[in-house]
């Protein structure tokens, strides 16, 4: 799954937003995401919980 597709999946199915790394490069970066950490601790802990509990697609 490419970064944009995975970022959309996380937002829609898991409720955690990320920025596709390819947004920052004209080529490359299609296998990474960026997260912001300028949130309250409670928000970050909830995001971690959601990611841990998520049924994420298997890495190919």
Secondary structure as GFF3:
##gff-version 3
##sequence-region A 1 60
A	DSSP	alpha_helix	3	9	.	.	.	ID=ss1
A	DSSP	pi_helix	10	14	.	.	.	ID=ss2
A	DSSP	beta_strand	19	20	.	.	.	ID=ss3
A	DSSP	three_ten_helix	21	24	.	.	.	ID=ss4
A	DSSP	beta_strand	33	34	.	.	.	ID=ss5
A	DSSP	alpha_helix	41	53	.	.	.	ID=ss6
###
